[in-house]
Amino acid sequence: MGIVIKQAMRTTMYSYIGAVLGFLTVWYMNRQWLTTEQNGLLNLLISISLITGSLSNLGMAGVTIRMFPHFRDSINKHNGFLFYPLVITVVGFMLFLGLYFFFREDAIARNMEKSQLFAENIYYLIPLTFFLALFYIFDAYSRSIYLTTAGVVVKEVLLRVVILIAAYCYHIKMISFDSFVLIYCSAFCFIGLALAVFLYSKNEFHLGRVRNYLTRPMRKEMIKVGGYSIITGLSSLLISSIDKIIVNDKLGLASAGVFAIATYFGSIIQIPARSIVRITSSVIADSWKTNNIENIRNVYHKTCLNQMVLGTILFLAIWVNLDNIMLLMPKEYEEGKWVIVLMAFAYLIDMSTGVNGVIIATSKFFRYDTYFMLLLVTVTYITNLLLIPIYGLTGAALAACLTYFLYNLLRYLFIWKKFGMQPYNIAFAKVLLFAVISYFLAMVVPPTHYPYLDLIIRGSIVCGSFAVMIYKSHVAPDINLTVQKALLKIRS
């Protein structure tokens, strides 16, 4: 786990810098500078582009993660691997263009009444789709060669700096909203190019194809993995985006904006998990190639435990301060109150199951992860259609909780049956006990009636007490070791 911990810490650091920038963006841009309709437009454009961008690379991001270990050779420029996903992505984008022009008029007519802003700016989907498709490829490639922080710096830090500056310029009326949308979308396009430049600077951007290296069996395997990866990638994005799309369709662009902001607060707890998954995907893929089952078992257990600890402390900080968060938000965001805590709980469920998806996706049973995804897309779609008309935005959050629970339960049972890996032990029960104790310690404090002060007090109590109990009990040895190393550096 040494390489995992080291790179995950570095990636997490940049992710939290991005989270601070993201918080400032939400606090000022989304909360004060833009209307709910404008927020809805920006989030809808990106949600759709993430799906179309994923489809346009025709599964080659998944092929890169799973099959790159068979091409790895830095001296021989990784046997020209990068050539294949880039060419296939261009082909996929041309297919998208055809579908875009075929459905464009219908999409504009459908959204003109409830979501006029989206109808007027739908053309941004073209560049966003192309450059996000490239970003997926370059990001997967950089992760495979263990340059895991590059994508995070570009997407989580540089992107948000540009957006925040542009939003401020719009706020002070230096630019129009149309100009801001142009800059916003251009920034998302920029991240793909920036990652390509980074790879070139590291002498890892190789477009030459090595003749006769790609054998017929390897080609067949790439096609098979790519086909399943298309479905898996699309399903994953649909699970995370379909609620926003249905909210926009059923409740309008303003509600979509409220839901997007509320979801952002809940998604903060995912940051450590995303950092760990970025590096473990390559580690586990290499372990499958060398048949190092014990290393996979060890990574599985430790990611479940460490992610549960980190996710729980962040979930508690949000939960005990839910009322304070709502007091600091504009009144129109009140309907998003329970969305925050329910989405945070859904992400906590996902974190507490570790890298189960990576283990399946990089194994010989990778197709089963696709089957699980298809089932969950169906569940996600049906539950959102049923719950949103009844419970509004809270219904979408309830649907997310159900989806994440079922999805990870299926993955857990599959890995247990096929590989005999069961990551949970008494340590997890201790984490839950510490969480309950910390929650009640924070909630017995009388309210101060000053939201900022109350937020700091409750957050400090719940996080401080939970962290002390985790450290003193040695329930998570990797976290203890990381803390001790940090203390040694500070003292020296």
N, C-alpha and C positions, 0 to 999 in steps of 0.2 A: 504493500500500500504506500511505500515511500514516495514514488513518483506521483501517485494519485493525490496524496495529501499536499505535497509541495505545490503542484500545479493548481490543485483545487483552491488552495489558500490564495494564490496569486490571482486566479480568475475571480474568486469571490471578492477580493479587495476591489478589483476594477468594477465588478458587478454592483457593489454597494456604492461606489462613487457614482455609477450610473443611476442607482436607485435614488441617491440624494438629488441628482439632477432631475430625475424623473419626478420626484416629490415636488421639487420647486416648479416644474412644469405643470403638474397637476394643481398645485396650490395657487399658482398665479395665472398661468395660461388657461387651464380648463375651468378653474373656479371663478376667476374674476375677469379675465380679458376676452374670453370667447363665450358666445351663447351656447345653450345646450344643442341647438341645431348645428352650429359650427363644429362643436365637439363631435357630434354624431357623424358629420360628413367625414372628418379626418379619420376617425376610427373605422368607419365603414369602408373607406377606400383601402386602408391598410389590411383590414380583415379579409376582404375579397382578394386583394393582391397576394397575400400570403398563400391563399389557396391556389390561385392561378399560377403563381410563381413556382409552387411546389409541383404542380401538375406539368408545367412546361419542361422541367428537367427530366421528365419521363422515368423517374425512379433512380436516376444516376447518383443522387446524394446517398441513398441507401446502398447502392452498389459500391460506392467509394468506401463507406465504413466497413462493409462486410468483406470486400474482396481486395482492398488495397494491400493487406499483408502478403498476398501472393505476388505482388508487383514490387514490393519494397526493395529498393536498391539505390541508395543515394549516389553511388559512383556512376551507375548507368542511367541516371536521371529517372529512376523509378520505372524504367522500361517503357517510358512514354505513356504512362497511365492517364495523365491529365487530358490528353488529346481526345479520348473517347467520351468522357462525360460532357466536355464542352461542345463537341460536334452534335451529340444527341440533344443537348439543351437548345441549340439553335433550331434544330428540326422541330422540337416540341413547341418552341415559341411561334414558329410559322403556323403550326396547327392551331394554336391559341388565337392568332390574328384572324384566321378564317372564321372561327367560332364567334369572335368578338363582333366582327362586322355583320355576321348573320343575325345575332341576337340584340344588337345595339338599340335599334329603334323600339323594339318591344320593351327592353329594360327602361328606356327613357320614358315611354308612355306609362309604364307601371308605377314609376316613382315620381312623376311630375306633380301629383297632388300632395302626397304625404311628405315626400323628400325631394323637393325641387332643387335644393343645393346639390344633391348627389347627381340628379339627372343632368344638371348643367356642367358638372365636372367629371363625368364618367370617362372621358377620354384619357384621364390620367392613369387609368388601369393599364394602358399599353406600355409606357416606359416602366411603370412600377413592376409589372409582371416580368419583363425581360431582365431588369437588373436584380430583382430579388431572386429570380431563378439562378442567375450567375452567383449571387451571394451564397445561396445554399450549396452550390458545388464547391466554391472556394473555401467555405467554412468547413465542410465535411473533409476536404482535402487537407486543410491546415490542421484539423484535429487528428487526422490519420498520421501526420508526420510529427505529432506532439508539439505543435505550435498553437496550443489551445487558447492562449490569451488574446491572440490577434483579433479574432472575430468579436470578442467581448469588448475590447477597447474601441473598435470601430463602431459597433452597433449600440453599445450601452453608454459610451462616453462621448465620442466625437459627434455621433448623430444627435444626441440630446443637447449638446452644447449649441450646435447650429440651430436646432429647433427653438431652444429657449431664447437665443439672441433674436431670431426672426420674429418670435412671438412678442418680444418686448418692443421691437421696432413697429409692429402693427399696433400695439397698445398705445404707443405715443404718437400714432398716426403718421409715422414716417413712411409707411408703405400701406397699400390697400389690402383688403382681405384676399382678393384674387392673387396679388403678388405673394402674400404669405403662403397661400396654398401651393403656389408654384415652388417656393423655396422649400416648403415642408416635403413635398413629393420628390423634389430634386435631391434633398438630403438622403432620403431612403434609397434613391438610385445611386448615390455617391458611395454607399457602403460596399457595394459589390466591386466598384472600381478601386476603392481604397485597399481592399483586401488583396486584389490582384497585384497592386503596386507593392504591397508588403511582401507577398510571396516572391515577386521578382527581386526585391532587395535582398532576400535570403537565399537567392539562387535556387529557388524551388519552383519557378514558373517555367515548365518545359512543355512546349507544344509539339515537339517532334514525335513521330510515331516510330516505334521500333518494329521493324518487319519480322514476321514469323514468330514473334513472342506470344501473341494472343492465339492460342491453339483453339481448335474447334470445340473441345469440351469446356474450355474457359469461356468461350463466346456464348455457348448454350447456357452456362451457369449465370453469366452476366445478364442475359435476356430474361432468364427465369427470376433472378433476384430483382431485376429492374421492374418487371411486371408486378410482382408482389409489393415492391417498395412504392410504386405509384399508388396502389390502393391503400397501403398502410399510411403513407405520408398524407394523402388526401383525407383519409379517415381521421387522423390525428388533428389536422387543421380544422376539419369540420366540427369535431367534438369541441374544440376551443373557440370556434367562430360562429357556429350555427345559432347559438343563443343570441348573439348580437344581431345577426341577420333577421331572425324571427321576431325579436323585439322591435326592430325597425319596421318590419312588415306589419306587425299586429298593433304596435303602440305608437309608432312614429319616430322620427329622427331625434326629437328632444329626449324621449325615454331611452333611446339607444345611447345618447350622450351621457345621461345619468348612470346607466348601467355600466358603461365603459369606465367611468371614473371610479365607481364603487368597486368594480372588479379589480382595478389597479391596486387599491389598498390591500385587498385580499391576496393579490399575487406577489406581494413583497416577500412573503415567506418562501416562495419558490426559488429565490436567488441562490442559496447554497446548493440546492439540488441540481439546478441547471449547471452550476460550475463543476460539480462532481461527475455528472453524466457526460459532460464534454470530454473529459479525459478517460473515464472508465470504458467508454465505448471502444476506443482503440486498444486499451489494455486487455479487455475481455476478448475482442476479436483475435488478438495475437495469442491469447491463452487457448482459445479453441483450436487454433492452427497447430499449436505444440501439444495439445491434449493435456494442458495443465489444469485439471479439474479442481484440484485443491485450491489453487489461486482464485478461481472463479467463485468457489464456495466462500472463501475468506472475504473477497470483495463484496459479495452479496450480503453477508451478515453485517459487515462493518458499514456499508452504505445505508442499510436499513436503520441501524442503530444511530449512527451519527446524524443522518438526515432527520430522524424523528426528534432527536434532542434539539437540533438547530431550528427545525420547523415549529416545535412546541413552544420554545421561548418567544419566537416571533408571533405565533398565534395568540399566546397569552397577552403579550403587549398590546395587540390590537383589540382583543376581547374586553379587557378591563378598561380600555379607553374608548370604547365604542361611542358612549354618550358625548365624551369630549370632542371626538372627531366630528360628530354631527353638529355640535354647537358651533364649531369653527367653519362649517360649510354653509353655503347659501341655502335658503329655505327650500328651493326647488329640488335639492338633492336629498330631502328627507326620506323619500320613498326608497332610496338606496341603502338605508341603514342596515337591514338584515342581509342584504346582498353582500356587504363587506364581510360579516362574520361567517356566513354560510360558504362563500367562495373560499375564504381562508381555510375553513375546515375541510373543504373538498381538496384543496392543494396539500393540506397536512396529511390526509389519507394517502394521496399519491406519493408524497415524500417518504412516508413511513414504510413503504414497500420497496424502497431502494431502487436498484437498477434491474428490476425483473424484466422490463421490456427489452433492455439491451442484451441480457442473457439469451432471451428467446430469439431476438432479431439477428444475432450474430451466430447462432447455432445452426445445425442442419435442419432444425424444426422451424426455421424462420417463417414459413408459410402460415403456421398456426397463429402467429401474432397478427397477421392480416385477417384471419378469420375472426379473431377476437375483436379487432377494430371494426369490421363490418357489422358485427352484432351490436357493438356499442354505438355506432353511428345511428343505427335504427332506434336503439333505446333513447339516445339523446334527442333525436328528432321527434319521436312520439311523446316523450315526457315534456319537452318544451311546448309542443302544440297543445298538450292537455293542461299543463300547469300555468302557462303564461296568461291565457284568458281568464283563469280563475284567481290566481294570486299576483298577477302582474310581474314586476321585476323579481320579487321574492320567489315566484314560481320558477323562473329561469335558474336562480341559484340553487333551489331544491333539486332541480333536474341535474345540475352539475354534480351535486353531492352523490346522488344515486348513480350517475354514470361512472364517476371515479371509483366508487366502492365496488360496483359490479366488475368493472374492467380489471382492477387490481386483484380482486378475489379470484377471477379466472386465471390470471397470470400466476398468482401464488400457487394455486392448486395444480396447474400444469407443470410448473418447475418442480414441485414436490414429487409429482408422480413420475415424470420423465427422467429427472436427474437426481432425485433423492435429496434435494437441497431444501432445508427448512431453517430459515435464518433467525427465528424468534426464540427467546429464552426469558428467564426471570428478570433480566436487565430492563426489558421493555415495560414490564409491570411496575418496576421502580420509577421509571421515567414518568409514567402516568400518575403514580402516587405523588411524586414531587410536584407535578403540574397542579394537581388538585389543592395541595397545601399552599402553594404559591398564589394561586388564584384567590383563595379565601383570605390570605394575609393581606393582599392588596385591596380586597373589597370591604374589609372591616374598617378601613380608614374613612372617616367622615368626609363628605364632599367639601371642597374649598370654595366653590362657586366662581372660581377663576379657571377657565378651561386649560390654559397653557400651564399654569402651576399644577393643577390637578393631574394633567397628563404626565408631567415630569415625575411627580410623587408616586403615582400608581405604577407607572412604567418602571421606575427605579426599584420599587419594592418587589414587583412580580419578577422582573428579570434578575435582580440581585439575589433574591432568595432561591430561585430556581437554579441559577448558575452555581451558587455555593453548594447546594445539595448535590448537584451533579458532580462537581469537582471533589467534594469531600468523600463521596461514596465510591469514587473510581468506577462508576457504572459505564463510562465511555472512555476507555484507556487512550484512544487516539486523540480525543479532545484534551484530556489531561496532559498528554505529551506535548501537544501543540501549545497549550498555555504555558507549560514549564519552559519550553524553548523561547517563547516570547518574553517571559520574565527574565531569563538569562541574558537575552540580548539587551533588554532595558537596563539591567544592572551593570552590564559590561560597557 
